[in-house]
Amino acid sequence: MKSKKLFNISIVLYLLIVIFPFIWVFLTSLKPESAIWGDEALKLFADKITFEHYQALFRGNIFNALKNSIIISSITTLYVTIVAAACAYSIARLKFKGKRILLAVVLATSMFPQMMVVGPIYRTFVNLGWTNSYHIVLPYSMISLPIAIYTLVTHFAKVPKEMEESAFIDGASKIKTFVKIIFPLALPGIFTSAIITFIGVWNEFLLSMTLNANESYHTAPVAISFLRGQFQIFWGQVTAATVIVTIPTLLIVILFQKQIISGITSGAVKG
C-alpha cells in the first residue's frame, strides 16, 4: 500500500515538473514587461495582470504566420499520409529481396541532420524560383515521410492476409481492397502518423526560416523568433505567442488522445 502511494506521489511530482514550464510561460505572458525582469522576475503571479502582450500580437504578423503554419502543416500531413500509406502497404505485403535493407535506408534518411540538406534544398529552390512560397511543403514531406512509412509498415503488417484473400476471391481489385478493408483496419496507426507529422511540421523552424525569408510567408515559429527590437527581445510577446501557437497542437492531443494511444499501442504489439 505504501509503495503504491509513493508511486502515485512520484508520478504527480513528475507531471508537475513536466507541466511547470508551460504554466510559467503562460503566467509570464500575463505580466507587464517590467515585471518579467528585476525583483518580480521570480514571482509566480504578477501584482498586476495585463493583456498588453496579446494586444501587441494582434497588431503584428502572428496571425498571418498561424495561417501559413495551418496551410503548410495540413497540406504536408495529407500528402505524407497518402504516400506513406501506399508505400508502407507495399513494403508490408510485397515479397522482394532487400526489404529489411530498404526499411533501414528509409529510417536512416530521417536521421540526417537538417543542416546537411538545407544548402542543396535552398539552391534548388532559388533556381526554380520557389522561395517565399508554399512549395516548402515538398522538403517538409521529404523529412516527414520516412518516419511515417516506418511507423505504418508495422500497422499494415498486422492486418490478416486472409481478409485480403477473401476480398480478391469476391472480385475486389487491389485498390478497392486497400481502400475498403485495409485502410480502415490500419486507421489508428494512420491517424497517429498523421498527427505526429502535423506536429512535427508545425514546430519546424530551420527550413522555413531559410526558404521563406519574406515576412508574409513566415510560419509561427519563425514569426516568434522575430519578436525583438534592435537591442532587446520582447519576452512578454514571445511568451504570449508561444501560448497561442501551442493551443492548436494541445487541442489536437486532447481531442484525439484515445486514437493516438490506440495507434501507438496497436503498433507496438505484434499480431
C-alpha positions as CSV (number, residue, x, y, z in Angstrom):
1,M,0.0,0.0,0.0
2,K,2.8,2.4,0.9
3,S,4.7,1.5,-2.3
4,K,1.5,2.4,-4.3
5,K,1.2,5.7,-2.6
6,L,4.9,6.5,-3.2
7,F,4.5,5.6,-6.8
8,N,1.4,7.9,-7.2
9,I,3.2,10.7,-5.5
10,S,6.2,10.3,-7.7
11,I,4.0,10.4,-10.8
12,V,2.3,13.5,-9.6
13,L,5.6,15.2,-8.9
14,Y,7.0,14.2,-12.3
15,L,3.9,15.6,-14.1
16,L,4.2,18.8,-12.1
17,I,7.9,19.1,-13.2
18,V,6.9,18.5,-16.8
19,I,3.9,20.9,-16.8
20,F,5.6,23.7,-14.8
21,P,7.4,25.3,-17.7
22,F,4.2,25.6,-19.7
23,I,2.5,27.2,-16.6
24,W,5.4,29.6,-16.2
25,V,5.2,30.7,-19.8
26,F,1.5,31.3,-19.6
27,L,1.8,33.3,-16.3
28,T,4.7,35.3,-17.8
29,S,2.6,36.3,-20.8
30,L,0.2,38.0,-18.3
31,K,3.0,40.0,-16.6
32,P,3.9,43.6,-17.6
33,E,7.3,43.8,-19.3
34,S,8.8,45.5,-16.2
35,A,7.7,42.6,-14.0
36,I,9.4,40.0,-16.2
37,W,12.8,41.4,-15.1
38,G,14.1,42.7,-11.8
39,D,12.8,41.9,-8.3
40,E,9.5,40.4,-9.6
41,A,11.1,38.1,-12.1
42,L,10.9,35.0,-9.9
43,K,7.3,35.7,-8.6
44,L,4.9,33.2,-10.0
45,F,2.0,35.6,-10.1
46,A,2.4,39.3,-11.0
47,D,0.9,42.0,-8.9
48,K,-0.9,43.3,-11.9
49,I,-2.2,41.1,-14.8
50,T,-2.1,42.6,-18.2
51,F,-3.1,41.5,-21.7
52,E,-0.8,44.1,-23.5
53,H,1.4,41.4,-25.0
54,Y,-1.6,39.7,-26.6
55,Q,-2.9,43.0,-27.9
56,A,0.5,43.7,-29.4
57,L,0.4,40.4,-31.2
58,F,-3.0,41.3,-32.7
59,R,-1.3,44.2,-34.4
60,G,1.6,42.1,-35.6
61,N,2.2,39.3,-38.0
62,I,1.5,36.3,-35.7
63,F,-2.0,35.5,-37.1
64,N,-0.7,35.6,-40.7
65,A,2.1,33.2,-39.5
66,L,-0.5,31.0,-37.9
67,K,-2.5,30.8,-41.1
68,N,0.7,29.9,-43.0
69,S,1.5,27.2,-40.4
70,I,-2.0,25.7,-40.7
71,I,-1.9,25.6,-44.5
72,I,1.6,24.2,-44.8
73,S,1.1,21.6,-42.0
74,S,-2.3,20.5,-43.3
75,I,-1.1,20.0,-46.9
76,T,2.1,18.3,-45.8
77,T,0.1,15.9,-43.5
78,L,-2.4,15.0,-46.2
79,Y,0.3,14.3,-48.8
80,V,2.6,12.4,-46.4
81,T,-0.2,10.3,-45.1
82,I,-1.4,9.2,-48.5
83,V,2.1,8.5,-49.9
84,A,3.3,6.8,-46.7
85,A,0.2,4.6,-46.5
86,A,0.7,3.4,-50.1
87,C,4.5,2.8,-49.6
88,A,4.1,1.1,-46.2
89,Y,1.4,-1.2,-47.5
90,S,3.6,-2.2,-50.5
91,I,6.5,-2.9,-48.2
92,A,4.4,-4.9,-45.7
93,R,2.7,-7.1,-48.3
94,L,5.0,-7.5,-51.3
95,K,7.8,-10.1,-51.1
96,F,11.1,-9.0,-52.5
97,K,14.8,-9.2,-51.6
98,G,16.3,-6.5,-49.6
99,K,13.0,-5.5,-47.8
100,R,14.8,-5.1,-44.4
101,I,17.6,-3.1,-46.1
102,L,15.0,-0.8,-47.7
103,L,13.3,-0.2,-44.4
104,A,16.7,0.5,-42.8
105,V,17.5,3.0,-45.5
106,V,14.1,4.7,-45.2
107,L,14.7,5.1,-41.4
108,A,18.3,6.2,-41.9
109,T,17.2,9.1,-44.2
110,S,15.1,10.5,-41.3
111,M,18.2,10.7,-39.2
112,F,20.1,13.1,-41.4
113,P,20.7,16.5,-39.7
114,Q,18.6,19.2,-41.3
115,M,21.7,21.3,-41.6
116,M,23.1,18.9,-44.2
117,V,20.2,19.2,-46.6
118,V,19.3,22.9,-46.2
119,G,22.0,24.0,-48.5
120,P,21.1,21.8,-51.5
121,I,17.4,22.4,-51.0
122,Y,17.9,26.2,-50.8
123,R,20.0,26.2,-54.1
124,T,17.3,24.1,-55.8
125,F,14.5,26.4,-54.6
126,V,16.4,29.5,-55.8
127,N,17.0,28.0,-59.2
128,L,13.3,27.0,-59.5
129,G,12.0,30.3,-58.1
130,W,10.2,28.6,-55.3
131,T,11.5,30.6,-52.4
132,N,8.9,32.5,-50.4
133,S,6.0,30.2,-51.3
134,Y,4.0,27.2,-50.2
135,H,6.4,24.9,-52.2
136,I,8.1,24.4,-48.8
137,V,5.6,21.5,-48.4
138,L,7.9,19.4,-50.6
139,P,11.0,19.4,-48.4
140,Y,8.8,19.1,-45.3
141,S,7.3,16.0,-46.9
142,M,10.8,14.6,-47.6
143,I,11.7,15.0,-43.9
144,S,8.4,13.6,-42.5
145,L,7.8,10.7,-45.0
146,P,10.5,8.2,-43.7
147,I,9.1,8.2,-40.1
148,A,5.5,7.9,-41.4
149,I,6.4,5.0,-43.7
150,Y,8.4,3.2,-40.9
151,T,5.5,3.6,-38.5
152,L,2.8,2.4,-40.9
153,V,4.6,-0.7,-42.0
154,T,4.0,-2.3,-38.6
155,H,0.3,-1.5,-38.7
156,F,-0.2,-2.8,-42.2
157,A,1.7,-6.0,-41.4
158,K,-0.7,-6.7,-38.5
159,V,-3.7,-6.8,-40.9
160,P,-4.6,-10.5,-41.5
161,K,-3.8,-11.6,-45.1
162,E,-6.9,-13.8,-45.1
163,M,-9.1,-10.7,-45.3
164,E,-7.4,-9.5,-48.4
165,E,-7.6,-13.0,-50.0
166,S,-11.3,-13.1,-49.2
167,A,-11.8,-9.8,-50.9
168,F,-9.9,-10.9,-54.0
169,I,-12.0,-14.1,-54.2
170,D,-15.1,-11.9,-54.1
171,G,-13.8,-10.0,-57.1
172,A,-12.4,-6.8,-55.4
173,S,-9.4,-5.1,-57.0
174,K,-6.3,-4.4,-55.1
175,I,-7.1,-0.7,-54.9
176,K,-10.7,-1.4,-53.7
177,T,-9.4,-3.9,-51.1
178,F,-6.9,-1.4,-49.8
179,V,-9.5,1.5,-49.5
180,K,-12.4,-0.6,-48.2
181,I,-10.7,-3.1,-46.0
182,I,-7.0,-2.5,-45.2
183,F,-7.2,1.3,-44.7
184,P,-10.0,1.2,-42.1
185,L,-8.3,-1.6,-40.2
186,A,-5.0,0.3,-40.1
187,L,-6.7,3.6,-39.3
188,P,-5.4,4.0,-35.7
189,G,-1.8,3.8,-37.0
190,I,-2.6,6.1,-39.9
191,F,-4.2,8.6,-37.6
192,T,-1.3,8.6,-35.2
193,S,1.2,9.0,-38.1
194,A,-0.8,12.0,-39.4
195,I,-0.8,13.7,-36.0
196,I,2.9,13.2,-35.5
197,T,3.6,14.6,-39.0
198,F,1.3,17.6,-38.4
199,I,3.0,18.5,-35.0
200,G,6.5,18.0,-36.5
201,V,5.8,20.3,-39.4
202,W,4.0,22.8,-37.2
203,N,7.1,23.2,-35.0
204,E,9.8,23.1,-37.8
205,F,12.0,26.3,-37.9
206,L,15.2,25.9,-39.9
207,L,13.7,25.2,-43.4
208,S,11.0,27.8,-43.0
209,M,13.5,30.4,-41.9
210,T,15.8,29.6,-44.8
211,L,13.4,29.1,-47.7
212,N,10.7,31.6,-46.7
213,A,12.6,34.8,-45.7
214,N,9.7,37.0,-46.7
215,E,7.6,38.0,-43.7
216,S,4.3,37.3,-45.5
217,Y,5.3,33.5,-45.7
218,H,6.7,33.2,-42.2
219,T,5.4,30.3,-40.1
220,A,4.6,30.6,-36.4
221,P,8.0,29.5,-35.0
222,V,9.8,31.9,-37.4
223,A,7.4,34.8,-36.5
224,I,8.1,34.2,-32.8
225,S,11.9,34.5,-33.4
226,F,11.4,38.0,-34.9
227,L,9.7,39.4,-31.8
228,R,12.6,41.5,-30.9
229,G,13.9,45.0,-31.2
230,Q,17.4,46.3,-32.0
231,F,18.7,45.8,-28.5
232,Q,16.2,43.6,-26.7
233,I,13.9,40.7,-27.0
234,F,10.2,41.3,-26.2
235,W,9.9,38.3,-23.9
236,G,6.3,39.2,-23.0
237,Q,5.2,38.9,-26.6
238,V,7.3,35.8,-27.1
239,T,5.6,34.0,-24.2
240,A,2.2,35.2,-25.4
241,A,2.9,34.0,-28.9
242,T,4.1,30.7,-27.5
243,V,0.8,30.2,-25.7
244,I,-1.2,31.0,-28.9
245,V,1.0,28.7,-31.1
246,T,0.8,25.9,-28.6
247,I,-3.0,25.9,-28.4
248,P,-3.7,24.1,-31.8
249,T,-1.3,21.2,-31.1
250,L,-2.6,21.0,-27.5
251,L,-6.2,20.7,-28.7
252,I,-5.2,18.0,-31.2
253,V,-3.6,15.9,-28.5
254,I,-6.5,16.4,-26.0
255,L,-9.2,15.7,-28.6
256,F,-7.6,12.7,-30.2
257,Q,-5.6,11.2,-27.3
258,K,-7.5,7.9,-27.4
259,Q,-6.7,7.5,-31.1
260,I,-3.1,8.4,-30.5
261,I,-2.7,5.9,-27.7
262,S,-4.6,3.2,-29.7
263,G,-2.3,3.8,-32.7
264,I,0.9,3.6,-30.6
265,T,-0.1,0.6,-28.6
266,S,-1.5,-1.4,-31.6
267,G,1.7,-0.8,-33.5
268,A,3.8,-2.0,-30.6
269,V,2.0,-5.3,-30.2
270,K,2.8,-8.0,-32.8
271,G,-0.2,-9.8,-34.4
